[in-house]
C-alpha cells in the first residue's frame, strides 16, 4: 500500500469515536517499534517528522525509512511534517513526498497566521497533500518549539470558524492545556484539559478533525526505570490518559505522541546497559529500546486512542 493522506482516516475516526496516533520518528528502531505495534493491532497510523528529526536523520533517510515501513505492512500510513515553521519547509516536504504537512504559524498575529496557513494549503492541495494548522499556543519545549508557560494561549473558539474558512486547512491543532515535553505538570498536581473549549470548537466546526499536540502521558514506570539507572526525571509528569481518551471519543481525530517514545527508548537502553555493562553491540541495547517503544505504542492504541482494528474498517 502506498502512503495515504489523512482525509479518509480522519473521517472514519471522527464518526467512529477514536483517534489516530501521530508518532514522531527519528531513527530506524523507532519506526520499527511503532509500525510493528500498529500492524499487530491493525491500527491506522501517522508517522511524523519534526524539524529536529529532519536535521538529525535528513529528509532522504526519513522518507526511505517510512517507505520501508509502508512495504512491510498493509495498514494505511500517513507521512506528516510536524510543526513546519514556514512555507518553504512545508513546500520542501510536499515536494519530497510527505502526504500531510503542518504549518505552525500560531506564534504570529491572527491575520498573519491565516495568510501563511492559506498559502501552504493552496500549494499542498495542488500537489495532493493535506494541511494541518494551529490556533492557540502550547507551552513547553520540543525540538525547535520552545514556548514559556506564561506565553501559552488557549484556543479561542470564536476564531476557529473564520480561521478554517479563510485558510482552507484540513485539520486544526488547538490548545486546551496540553504541553510539549516531559515536564508538563509537577507531581502532586491535578492536571485537567479544557474539554469545554474542545466542545465549543466542535460546535463551531461540525465534523471537522481536531488535533492535540503535546499529548504524551509520561508513563511513570519508564520514568522510574530511567531514574533507577542513572537518570533524573523525578518531577516529570504528563497528560492524564483518561482525559485524552475522552477527547478521542469526540472531535479529536489525531493525537501526537513523542515524549513517551523518547522515554521508552531511553529507559530500555539505560536498563540494558545497567544490567549488561559488558555489552557494546548497539543492536543489543537499542533493540531493548525498540521493544519498549513497541510496548508504549500498543498501550496507546488500545487504551488511549481506541484505534485497534480500525485499519480494516
C-alpha positions as CSV (number, residue, x, y, z in Angstrom):
1,X,0.0,0.0,0.0
2,X,1.3,3.5,-0.8
3,X,1.3,6.4,1.6
4,X,-2.1,7.9,2.0
5,X,-3.5,11.3,3.2
6,X,-5.4,11.6,6.4
7,X,-8.7,12.6,4.8
8,X,-10.5,9.3,4.9
9,X,-8.6,8.2,8.0
10,X,-9.9,11.2,9.9
11,X,-13.5,10.8,8.6
12,X,-13.6,7.3,9.9
13,X,-12.1,8.3,13.2
14,X,-14.5,11.2,13.7
15,X,-17.5,9.0,13.2
16,X,-16.0,6.0,15.0
17,X,-15.2,7.8,18.2
18,X,-11.5,7.2,18.2
19,X,-8.3,9.0,17.3
20,X,-5.3,8.1,15.2
21,X,-1.9,8.2,16.8
22,X,0.7,10.5,15.2
23,X,4.0,9.1,16.4
24,X,7.3,11.1,15.9
25,X,10.1,9.2,14.2
26,X,13.8,9.8,14.4
27,X,15.6,6.6,13.5
28,X,15.1,3.1,12.2
29,X,14.4,1.4,15.5
30,X,11.6,3.9,16.5
31,X,10.0,3.4,13.1
32,X,10.1,-0.3,13.5
33,X,8.7,-0.3,17.0
34,X,5.8,1.9,16.0
35,X,4.9,0.1,12.8
36,X,5.2,-3.4,14.3
37,X,2.8,-2.4,17.1
38,X,0.3,-0.8,14.7
39,X,0.4,-3.7,12.3
40,X,-0.2,-6.3,15.1
41,X,-3.2,-4.3,16.4
42,X,-4.4,-3.4,12.9
43,X,-4.4,0.4,13.6
44,X,-4.2,3.2,11.0
45,X,-1.0,5.2,11.6
46,X,0.6,8.6,11.2
47,X,4.4,8.7,11.2
48,X,5.5,12.3,11.7
49,X,8.9,14.1,11.5
50,X,9.7,17.2,13.3
51,X,12.3,19.8,12.3
52,X,14.7,18.1,14.7
53,X,14.2,14.7,13.1
54,X,14.8,16.1,9.6
55,X,18.1,17.7,10.8
56,X,19.2,14.5,12.6
57,X,18.3,11.8,10.1
58,X,17.9,14.0,7.0
59,X,14.7,14.1,4.9
60,X,16.1,11.5,2.5
61,X,16.8,8.9,5.2
62,X,13.4,9.5,6.8
63,X,11.5,9.1,3.6
64,X,13.2,5.8,2.8
65,X,12.6,4.5,6.4
66,X,8.9,5.3,6.0
67,X,8.8,3.7,2.6
68,X,10.3,0.6,4.1
69,X,7.5,0.7,6.7
70,X,4.9,1.0,4.0
71,X,6.3,-2.0,2.2
72,X,6.3,-4.1,5.4
73,X,2.6,-3.8,6.2
74,X,-0.8,-3.2,4.6
75,X,-2.2,-0.8,7.2
76,X,-2.8,2.8,6.0
77,X,0.1,5.1,6.8
78,X,0.4,8.9,6.5
79,X,3.8,10.7,6.4
80,X,3.3,14.0,8.2
81,X,5.5,17.1,8.8
82,X,5.2,18.1,12.5
83,X,5.5,21.9,13.2
84,X,6.5,23.2,9.9
85,X,7.9,26.7,10.7
86,X,7.3,28.4,7.3
87,X,6.1,28.0,3.8
88,X,9.5,26.9,2.4
89,X,9.8,24.0,4.9
90,X,6.3,22.8,4.1
91,X,6.9,23.1,0.4
92,X,10.1,21.1,0.6
93,X,8.2,18.3,2.5
94,X,5.3,18.3,0.0
95,X,7.8,18.1,-2.9
96,X,9.7,15.2,-1.2
97,X,6.6,13.0,-0.8
98,X,5.0,13.8,2.5
99,X,1.3,13.3,2.3
100,X,0.5,15.7,5.1
101,X,2.2,18.8,6.5
102,X,1.6,21.1,9.4
103,X,2.2,24.8,9.1
104,X,2.6,26.2,12.6
105,X,2.2,30.0,12.4
106,X,0.4,30.1,15.7
107,X,3.0,32.5,17.2
108,X,2.0,35.1,14.6
109,X,-0.9,37.5,14.9
110,X,-4.2,36.0,13.8
111,X,-4.4,37.6,10.3
112,X,-0.7,36.6,9.6
113,X,-1.4,33.1,10.8
114,X,-4.4,33.0,8.3
115,X,-2.3,34.3,5.4
116,X,0.6,31.9,6.0
117,X,-1.6,28.9,6.5
118,X,-3.7,29.7,3.4
119,X,-0.6,29.9,1.3
120,X,0.6,26.5,2.5
121,X,-2.8,24.9,2.0
122,X,-3.1,26.2,-1.6
123,X,0.3,24.8,-2.6
124,X,-0.2,21.5,-0.7
125,X,-3.7,20.9,-2.2
126,X,-2.4,21.5,-5.7
127,X,0.0,18.6,-5.0
128,X,-2.4,16.2,-3.4
129,X,-1.2,16.8,0.2
130,X,-3.3,17.8,3.2
131,X,-2.6,20.5,5.7
132,X,-2.8,20.9,9.5
133,X,-2.6,24.4,11.1
134,X,-2.6,25.6,14.7
135,X,-4.6,28.2,16.5
136,X,-3.6,28.9,20.1
137,X,-0.2,28.3,21.5
138,X,1.1,25.3,23.5
139,X,3.7,25.7,26.2
140,X,6.8,23.5,26.6
141,X,9.9,22.5,24.7
142,X,10.3,20.0,21.9
143,X,13.0,20.3,19.2
144,X,12.6,23.8,17.7
145,X,9.3,24.5,19.6
146,X,10.0,26.5,22.8
147,X,7.2,28.4,24.4
148,X,7.3,29.6,28.1
149,X,4.2,28.7,30.1
150,X,3.3,32.3,30.7
151,X,3.2,32.8,26.9
152,X,0.9,29.8,26.2
153,X,-2.6,30.7,25.0
154,X,-5.8,28.7,24.8
155,X,-7.6,28.5,21.5
156,X,-10.4,31.0,21.2
157,X,-13.5,29.1,19.9
158,X,-14.8,32.3,18.4
159,X,-11.9,32.4,16.0
160,X,-11.9,28.8,14.7
161,X,-14.6,29.0,12.0
162,X,-13.2,32.1,10.4
163,X,-9.7,30.6,10.5
164,X,-10.7,27.4,8.8
165,X,-12.9,29.0,6.2
166,X,-10.2,31.6,5.2
167,X,-7.3,29.2,5.2
168,X,-8.9,26.1,3.7
169,X,-6.8,23.8,6.0
170,X,-7.9,20.2,6.5
171,X,-7.4,19.8,10.3
172,X,-6.8,22.1,13.2
173,X,-4.5,21.8,16.2
174,X,-5.9,23.5,19.3
175,X,-4.5,24.4,22.7
176,X,-6.6,23.1,25.6
177,X,-4.0,22.5,28.2
178,X,-1.6,20.0,26.7
179,X,2.1,20.9,26.7
180,X,5.3,19.8,24.9
181,X,8.0,17.8,26.7
182,X,8.2,15.6,29.8
183,X,7.6,18.4,32.3
184,X,4.1,19.3,31.6
185,X,3.0,19.3,35.2
186,X,4.6,18.7,38.6
187,X,3.9,15.5,40.6
188,X,1.1,16.1,43.1
189,X,-0.9,18.4,40.8
190,X,-4.2,17.7,39.3
191,X,-3.9,18.5,35.6
192,X,-7.1,19.0,33.6
193,X,-7.6,19.5,29.9
194,X,-10.1,22.2,28.9
195,X,-12.5,19.8,27.3
196,X,-15.1,22.6,27.5
197,X,-13.0,24.5,24.9
198,X,-12.9,21.4,22.8
199,X,-16.7,21.1,22.9
200,X,-17.1,24.7,21.9
201,X,-14.7,24.3,19.0
202,X,-16.5,21.2,17.8
203,X,-19.8,23.1,17.8
204,X,-18.4,25.7,15.5
205,X,-16.6,23.2,13.3
206,X,-19.0,20.3,12.9
207,X,-17.4,17.0,11.6
208,X,-14.0,18.8,11.3
209,X,-10.9,16.9,12.6
210,X,-9.2,18.4,15.6
211,X,-5.6,17.7,16.6
212,X,-4.0,17.6,20.1
213,X,-0.2,18.2,20.3
214,X,1.9,17.7,23.5
215,X,-0.2,14.7,24.5
216,X,2.3,12.3,25.9
217,X,1.3,11.0,29.3
218,X,4.9,10.4,30.6
219,X,4.4,6.9,32.0
220,X,5.8,6.7,35.5
221,X,7.1,3.1,35.1
222,X,9.5,4.4,32.5
223,X,10.4,7.4,34.5
224,X,11.2,5.1,37.4
225,X,13.4,2.8,35.2
226,X,15.3,5.9,34.0
227,X,15.8,7.2,37.5
228,X,16.9,3.8,38.8
229,X,19.5,3.6,36.1
230,X,21.2,6.9,36.4
231,X,18.6,9.4,35.2
232,X,17.0,12.4,36.9
233,X,13.3,12.8,35.9
234,X,11.7,12.7,39.3
235,X,9.3,15.5,38.6
236,X,8.2,14.6,35.1
237,X,4.5,14.0,34.6
238,X,2.2,14.3,31.6
239,X,-1.4,14.4,30.4
240,X,-3.9,12.0,32.2
241,X,-4.8,9.3,29.7
242,X,-8.4,9.2,30.7
243,X,-8.8,12.8,29.5
244,X,-7.1,12.0,26.2
245,X,-9.4,9.0,25.7
246,X,-12.4,11.3,26.3
247,X,-11.2,13.8,23.8
248,X,-10.6,11.0,21.3
249,X,-14.3,10.0,21.6
250,X,-15.3,13.4,20.3
251,X,-13.9,15.7,17.6
252,X,-10.2,14.9,18.2
253,X,-9.0,12.7,15.4
254,X,-5.2,12.9,15.8
255,X,-3.2,12.8,19.0
256,X,0.5,13.5,18.8
257,X,2.9,11.3,20.9
258,X,6.6,11.9,21.0
259,X,8.0,12.3,24.6
260,X,6.7,8.9,25.7
261,X,8.6,7.2,22.8
262,X,11.8,9.0,23.8
263,X,11.3,7.9,27.4
264,X,10.7,4.3,26.3
265,X,13.8,4.2,24.2
266,X,15.9,5.8,26.9
267,X,14.5,3.5,29.6
268,X,15.2,0.4,27.5
269,X,18.8,1.4,26.8
270,X,19.6,2.5,30.3
271,X,18.1,-0.7,31.8
272,X,20.0,-2.9,29.3
273,X,23.4,-1.2,29.9
274,X,23.0,-1.3,33.7
275,X,22.2,-5.0,33.6
276,X,24.8,-5.8,30.9
277,X,27.7,-3.3,31.4
278,X,29.9,-5.5,29.2
279,X,27.7,-5.2,26.1
280,X,29.0,-2.9,23.4
281,X,26.8,-4.1,20.4
282,X,24.2,-1.3,19.6
283,X,21.9,-4.0,18.3
284,X,21.6,-5.4,21.8
285,X,20.8,-2.2,23.8
286,X,19.0,-0.3,21.1
287,X,16.9,-3.4,20.4
288,X,15.7,-3.3,24.0
289,X,14.8,0.4,23.5
290,X,12.8,-0.6,20.4
291,X,10.9,-3.2,22.4
292,X,9.9,-0.5,24.9
293,X,8.8,1.8,22.1
294,X,6.6,-1.0,20.7
295,X,5.1,-1.7,24.1
296,X,4.2,2.0,24.5
297,X,2.6,2.3,21.1
298,X,0.5,-0.8,21.8
299,X,-0.7,0.7,25.0
300,X,-1.6,4.0,23.4
301,X,-3.6,2.3,20.6
302,X,-5.5,0.1,23.0
303,X,-6.1,2.3,26.0
304,X,-5.9,5.9,24.7
305,X,-6.6,6.1,21.0
306,X,-9.1,3.3,20.6
307,X,-7.9,2.7,17.1
308,X,-7.2,-1.0,17.3
309,X,-8.8,-3.0,14.4
310,X,-9.7,0.2,12.6
311,X,-7.2,-0.3,9.7
312,X,-9.6,-2.9,8.3
313,X,-12.8,-0.9,8.9
